Amino acid sequence: MALKTGDQYLASLDSLNISAHILGRKTERPGEHGLVAPSRQAVAFTFDAAHAPESKDLFRVVSPLCQEEVNRFTHLHQSQADLVNKIKMQRHCGAMTGCCFQRCVGMDAANAVYSTTFDCDQRHGTSYHSRFRDYWAWVQREDLVVDGAMTDPKGDRGKRPKDQLDPDLFLRVKERRAGGVVISGAKLHQTGMLNSHEILVMPTMAMREGEQAWAICCAVPVDSLGVRYIYGRQTSDTRKLEADRLDVGNPVYGGQEVMTVFEDVFVPNERIFLDGEVDFSGSLVERFASYHRQSYGGCKVGVGDVLIGATALIAAMNGVAKAGHIREKLIEMNHLNETLFACGLACSYQGQATPAGNYLVDLLLANVCKLNVTRLPYEIARLATDVAGGLLGTLPSAADLNDPETRPYLLKYLAANPGHQVVDRMKVLRLIENLTAGAGAVGYLIESMHGAGPPAAQRIMIERQANMEAKMGAVKSLLSIA
């Protein structure tokens, strides 16, 4: 059953026994909650796209691991073409949903764990790689959604994990039992956690000697005993609870972030893929971060397509589509968006095979890609805000449009280009608001800044990968300097 449909995926989620705390209340069936439901639909799209005639060839690939056709979101990249098609697939998803579709993080984590466990086994004689191969083949056959969980709370940023007042501020092995370990801690900002079947836990940073307890990588079912979920708020999120969908902005799809607490969770040995090997914790983090930074050259570009399209449409609705300065702004928005896509493609085309056999992106270019993502979507959003006009922040509500007393005034005074209906103009304005200042801005802007690491993390990697010695050496050779 390697290729679920969206409905089959949703049914599989409903079969899980999980609850979540949402807005201060424990919810036994979180998938039915109005805040969660749009994000489920966004993930369901990634399943249906594997069956849609126009996209199935991009989403389907034969896995050498399970020898079956699988959804690319569970694939281990076997070539530069796979890395490129990943980016194209992510752009398609972003463009069709206008939001974070939440499945990239598991794919990126799996590829990082796959190569890291192979390297660890070669050095230490461990058996993590075969364990992970078996585990991931099962994930592929079942077409599961896996949440890659890396970000710890970190506590006092000036202290190492072993020096924190509370050792759980970095997720750790708390206890060892026959047949496995007990982990304790939390993971923050977990995208799509309530829409996942499995959690792939990874260390959040390169650990050092004496920090073996925090160098843990393992797989945990989402409905494991001791796992708790606290739903994260988004700006304007309660609009999703309103009956009229106009004010939501994106009426069908949405994103999701969750604080996930691991309260003495038992993990059996067969689900452990790193346990105390501090010398490989850093490479795991580096590889996952690079894959995920590559991802942003696809998913954010797709959402950018939506924002650019909405901006062009509102310009036409406002009657200013032919104005020179409007056209220049739309050109600039497209230029910036395609620059991000070019970076995502570049680090993919420059990818190389790892000793494990799967392909890793070019680390330097992946970090260049993500550093651009921390800037360019903000400029695209600024230009969209400029073109849309002041109504973006002052538009009356859907309730006012539906009120017989106020509706005539809205229809009269919100009219612009006579070729477009007032209600359609309101829909487009709400979508732009959603992506630039509302719930959608969490995935498009805040995540662009902090997802896969903030700008400082990319700068560190760029400095590390830029090979300045070789550049200086070339100059010395050119100028005959010894």
C-alpha positions in Angstrom: 0.0 0.0 0.0 2.7 2.4 -1.0 0.5 5.2 -2.6 -2.3 6.3 -0.4 -5.0 8.8 -1.6 -5.8 11.9 0.4 -8.9 10.2 1.9 -6.9 7.1 2.8 -4.3 9.3 4.5 -7.0 11.1 6.5 -8.6 7.8 7.5 -5.2 6.6 8.7 -4.8 9.7 10.9 -8.3 9.1 12.4 -7.3 5.6 13.4 -4.5 7.0 15.7 -5.2 7.5 19.4 -3.8 11.0 20.0 -5.1 14.1 21.8 -3.8 17.6 21.9 -4.1 20.7 24.0 -5.5 23.5 21.7 -6.2 27.0 23.1 -6.1 25.7 26.6 -8.4 22.7 26.2 -7.6 19.1 25.8 -9.0 17.9 22.5 -9.5 14.1 22.0 -9.9 14.3 18.2 -7.6 17.1 17.2 -8.1 16.5 13.4 -11.7 17.7 13.7 -10.7 21.0 15.3 -11.2 24.0 13.1 -7.5 25.1 13.6 -6.1 21.7 12.6 -8.4 20.7 9.8 -7.0 23.1 7.1 -3.5 21.8 7.8 -4.6 18.2 7.3 -6.1 19.1 4.0 -2.7 20.5 2.9 -1.0 17.2 3.7 -3.7 15.3 2.0 -3.0 17.2 -1.2 0.5 15.7 -1.3 -1.1 12.2 -1.4 -3.7 13.1 -4.1 -1.0 14.7 -6.2 0.6 11.3 -6.6 -2.7 10.2 -8.4 -3.5 13.4 -10.4 -2.7 13.0 -14.1 -0.9 16.3 -14.3 1.5 15.6 -11.4 1.7 11.9 -10.7 4.9 11.4 -12.7 6.6 14.0 -10.6 5.4 12.5 -7.3 5.9 8.8 -8.0 9.3 7.1 -8.0 10.4 3.5 -7.6 12.3 3.0 -4.4 15.4 0.7 -4.4 14.8 0.2 -0.7 11.3 -1.4 -0.8 11.3 -2.2 -4.5 7.9 -0.5 -4.9 6.6 2.7 -6.4 6.4 5.3 -3.6 5.5 8.9 -3.0 8.6 11.1 -3.5 8.0 12.5 -0.1 9.3 9.2 1.3 12.1 8.7 -1.2 15.8 8.5 -0.6 17.4 10.6 -3.3 19.3 8.4 -5.8 20.6 11.0 -8.2 20.9 14.7 -8.9 17.7 14.4 -10.9 16.0 13.2 -7.7 17.2 16.3 -5.9 15.9 18.5 -8.7 12.5 16.8 -8.9 12.2 17.2 -5.1 12.4 21.0 -5.6 10.0 20.9 -8.5 7.5 18.8 -6.5 7.7 21.2 -3.5 7.1 24.2 -5.7 4.0 22.5 -7.2 2.7 21.8 -3.7 3.3 25.4 -2.5 1.7 26.9 -5.6 -1.4 24.6 -5.3 -2.0 25.0 -1.5 -0.6 28.5 -0.8 0.8 27.3 2.5 3.3 24.9 4.2 2.3 21.4 3.2 4.3 19.9 6.1 5.9 16.9 4.6 9.4 18.1 3.6 10.9 17.8 7.1 10.4 14.0 7.3 11.9 13.5 3.8 14.9 15.7 4.7 15.4 13.9 8.0 15.3 10.5 6.5 18.0 11.3 3.9 20.2 12.8 6.6 19.8 9.8 8.9 20.3 7.3 6.1 23.8 8.5 5.2 24.9 9.3 8.8 24.0 5.9 10.1 26.0 4.3 7.3 29.1 6.4 8.2 28.6 5.7 11.9 28.5 2.0 11.3 31.7 2.1 9.3 33.6 3.8 12.1 32.0 2.2 15.2 30.8 -1.2 14.0 27.2 -0.3 15.0 24.1 -1.6 13.3 22.1 1.6 13.0 22.1 1.7 9.2 20.4 -1.7 8.7 17.9 -0.8 11.4 17.1 2.4 9.6 16.8 0.7 6.2 14.2 -1.7 7.7 12.3 1.1 9.4 12.3 3.4 6.3 11.3 0.6 4.0 8.2 0.1 6.2 7.5 3.9 6.1 7.6 3.8 2.3 5.4 0.7 2.0 2.8 2.3 4.3 3.2 5.8 2.8 3.5 7.4 6.2 4.0 11.0 7.2 7.1 11.3 9.4 7.8 14.5 11.4 11.6 15.2 11.6 12.0 16.6 15.1 15.3 18.4 15.7 14.7 21.8 17.5 15.1 21.6 21.3 14.0 24.3 23.7 17.7 24.9 24.5 17.1 26.8 27.7 20.0 29.2 28.5 21.6 29.6 25.1 24.9 30.4 26.8 25.2 26.9 28.3 25.8 23.5 26.9 23.2 20.7 27.3 25.0 19.2 30.3 25.2 22.6 32.0 21.5 23.4 31.9 19.7 23.7 35.3 17.1 21.4 33.7 18.6 18.6 31.6 15.4 18.1 29.7 15.8 21.4 27.9 17.7 19.3 25.4 16.0 16.0 24.7 18.0 13.2 26.2 18.2 9.6 27.2 17.0 9.7 30.8 17.1 6.0 31.6 18.2 2.7 30.1 16.0 -0.4 30.3 16.1 -3.9 28.9 15.5 -3.7 25.2 15.6 0.1 24.8 15.9 3.6 26.4 13.6 6.2 28.0 13.8 9.7 26.5 12.7 12.9 28.1 12.5 16.5 26.8 10.6 18.4 24.1 10.8 19.5 20.5 9.5 23.0 19.5 8.1 24.4 16.3 7.2 21.0 15.0 5.6 21.5 11.6 2.6 19.2 10.9 3.2 17.1 14.0 -0.5 16.4 14.5 -0.8 15.3 10.9 2.0 12.7 11.2 2.2 9.0 11.9 5.8 8.9 13.2 8.3 11.2 14.8 12.0 10.9 13.8 13.9 12.4 16.7 17.3 13.9 16.1 19.9 15.8 18.2 19.6 19.6 17.8 23.3 20.4 17.7 26.8 18.8 17.5 27.3 17.2 20.9 30.6 16.9 22.7 32.3 14.4 25.0 30.2 14.1 28.2 27.0 14.9 26.3 26.3 11.3 25.1 22.9 11.3 26.7 21.8 14.1 24.3 23.2 12.4 21.2 20.0 10.4 20.4 18.3 9.7 17.1 15.2 7.5 17.2 11.7 6.9 15.8 8.6 7.2 18.0 5.0 6.6 16.9 2.9 9.7 17.4 0.5 7.9 19.7 3.2 6.6 22.1 2.6 6.7 25.8 4.1 9.8 27.3 4.0 12.0 24.1 2.0 15.2 24.6 1.1 17.9 22.1 0.5 21.6 22.7 -0.8 23.4 19.6 1.0 26.6 18.6 -0.9 29.8 17.8 -0.7 31.7 14.5 -1.7 35.3 13.8 -5.4 35.6 13.1 -5.8 31.9 13.6 -9.3 32.0 15.2 -10.6 33.3 11.8 -10.4 29.6 10.8 -13.1 28.9 13.4 -15.6 31.3 11.8 -18.4 29.9 9.6 -17.8 32.3 6.7 -14.5 31.4 5.0 -13.9 34.7 3.3 -12.0 36.3 6.2 -9.7 33.3 6.6 -7.8 34.3 3.4 -6.9 30.8 2.4 -10.3 29.0 2.6 -9.0 25.4 2.2 -5.5 24.9 3.3 -3.2 25.9 6.2 -0.1 25.2 8.2 0.6 23.8 11.7 3.2 24.1 14.4 3.2 22.1 17.7 5.2 21.9 20.9 5.8 18.2 21.4 6.7 16.9 24.9 8.3 13.5 25.5 7.6 12.5 29.1 9.5 9.4 29.9 8.9 7.8 26.5 10.2 4.3 26.0 12.0 3.6 22.7 12.9 0.0 21.7 16.4 -0.7 20.4 15.2 -1.5 16.8 14.0 2.1 16.6 17.3 3.7 17.8 19.6 5.0 15.0 22.2 7.0 17.1 22.8 6.6 20.8 25.7 8.4 22.3 28.0 8.7 19.2 28.7 12.3 19.7 31.1 12.4 16.8 28.2 11.9 14.3 25.7 14.2 15.9 27.1 17.2 14.2 27.2 15.6 10.7 23.5 14.5 11.2 22.5 18.1 12.1 24.5 19.5 9.2 23.1 17.2 6.6 19.5 17.6 7.7 19.9 21.3 7.8 21.3 21.4 4.3 18.5 19.2 2.9 16.0 21.4 4.6 17.6 24.6 3.4 17.4 23.2 -0.1 13.7 22.5 0.4 13.0 26.2 0.9 14.1 26.8 -2.6 11.0 24.9 -3.7 8.2 25.3 -1.1 8.6 29.0 -0.4 8.9 29.7 -4.2 5.5 27.9 -4.7 3.9 30.0 -2.0 5.6 33.0 -3.6 3.9 32.1 -6.9 0.5 32.4 -5.1 1.4 35.7 -3.6 2.6 37.1 -6.9 -0.5 35.9 -8.7 -2.7 37.4 -6.0 -0.8 40.7 -6.3 -1.2 40.8 -10.0 -4.9 40.0 -9.7 -5.5 42.8 -7.1 -3.7 45.2 -9.3 -6.2 44.4 -12.1 -9.1 44.6 -9.7 -7.9 48.0 -8.6 -7.6 49.1 -12.2 -3.9 49.8 -12.1 -2.5 46.7 -13.8 -1.1 48.8 -16.7 0.7 51.4 -14.5 4.4 51.3 -15.1 5.4 51.3 -11.4 3.0 48.3 -10.8 4.4 46.3 -13.6 8.0 47.1 -12.3 7.0 45.8 -8.9 5.5 42.6 -10.3 8.7 42.1 -12.4 10.8 42.5 -9.3 8.6 40.0 -7.3 9.1 37.4 -10.0 12.8 38.1 -10.2 13.2 37.6 -6.5 11.1 34.4 -6.5 12.9 32.8 -9.4 16.2 33.7 -7.8 15.2 31.5 -4.9 14.2 28.7 -7.2 17.5 29.0 -9.1 19.4 28.6 -5.8 17.3 25.5 -4.9 18.1 24.0 -8.4 21.8 24.9 -8.2 22.4 23.1 -4.9 20.5 20.1 -6.3 22.3 19.9 -9.6 25.6 20.1 -7.7 24.6 17.3 -5.3 26.9 14.3 -4.9 26.5 10.7 -3.8 27.2 9.8 -0.2 29.1 6.6 0.8 25.6 5.2 1.7 24.4 5.7 -1.9 21.9 8.5 -1.5 22.6 12.0 -2.8 23.4 15.0 -0.7 23.0 18.6 -1.9 25.9 20.9 -2.3 26.3 22.3 1.2 27.6 25.7 0.3 24.8 26.4 -2.3 22.1 25.0 0.0 23.1 27.5 2.7 23.3 30.3 0.1 19.7 29.3 -0.9 18.4 29.5 2.6 20.2 32.8 3.4 18.4 34.3 0.4 15.1 32.8 1.8 15.6 34.8 5.0 15.4 38.0 2.9 13.7 37.8 -0.4 10.2 36.6 0.7 10.1 39.6 3.0 10.7 41.9 0.0 8.1 40.1 -2.0 5.6 40.5 0.8 6.5 44.2 1.1 5.9 44.7 -2.6 2.6 42.8 -2.4 1.5 45.0 0.5 2.5 48.1 -1.5 0.5 47.1 -4.6 -2.6 45.8 -2.6 -3.1 49.2 -0.9 -4.4 50.2 2.5 -7.5 48.1 2.4 -5.2 45.2 3.3 -5.3 46.4 6.9 -8.7 48.0 7.1 -11.1 45.8 5.1 -14.5 45.3 6.8 -15.4 41.7 7.7 -17.4 39.0 5.9 -20.1 39.5 8.6 -20.4 43.1 7.4 -20.8 41.9 3.9 -23.5 39.5 4.9 -25.3 42.1 7.1 -28.3 43.5 5.1 -27.8 46.9 6.6 -24.1 47.3 5.8 -23.9 45.2 2.6 -25.1 47.9 0.2 -22.4 50.3 1.5 -19.6 47.7 1.0 -20.8 46.9 -2.5 -21.0 50.7 -3.3 -17.7 51.9 -1.7 -15.5 48.9 -2.3 -16.2 48.8 -6.0 -13.2 49.4 -8.3 -12.6 47.9 -11.7 -16.2 47.2 -13.0 -15.0 43.9 -14.5 -14.6 42.4 -11.0 -17.1 41.7 -8.2 -16.5 43.3 -4.8 -16.7 40.0 -3.0 -13.9 38.6 -5.3 -11.8 41.7 -4.6 -12.3 41.0 -0.8 -11.2 37.4 -1.3 -8.0 38.4 -3.0 -7.2 41.0 -0.4 -7.8 38.5 2.4 -5.4 36.0 0.7 -2.7 38.6 0.5 -3.3 39.6 4.1 -3.1 35.9 5.1 0.4 35.5 3.5 1.9 38.8 4.6 0.4 39.4 8.0 -2.0 36.5 8.9 -1.8 32.8 9.6 -0.1 32.1 6.3 2.8 34.5 7.2 3.9 32.0 9.8 4.9 29.5 7.1 5.9 32.1 4.4 7.8 34.7 6.5 8.6 33.6 10.0 9.5 30.1 8.9 11.6 31.6 6.0 13.7 33.4 8.7 14.0 30.7 11.4 13.1 27.4 9.7 16.2 25.1 9.1 18.1 27.6 11.2 18.3 31.4 11.4 20.6 33.5 9.1 23.6 33.2 11.5 23.6 29.4 11.0 23.8 29.8 7.2 26.6 32.3 7.5 28.6 30.0 9.6 28.2 27.2 7.1 29.0 29.5 4.2 32.2 30.6 5.9 33.1 27.0 6.5 32.3 25.8 3.0 33.6 28.8 1.0 37.2 27.4 0.7 38.9 30.7 1.2 42.3 29.1 1.2 41.8 27.9 -2.4 40.6 31.3 -3.5 43.6 33.0 -1.9 45.8 30.3 -3.4 44.5 31.0 -6.9 45.3 34.7 -6.4 48.8 33.9 -5.2 49.3 31.7 -8.3 48.0 34.4 -10.6 50.4 37.0 -9.1 53.3 34.6 -8.6 53.3 35.0 -4.8 55.0 32.3 -2.9 
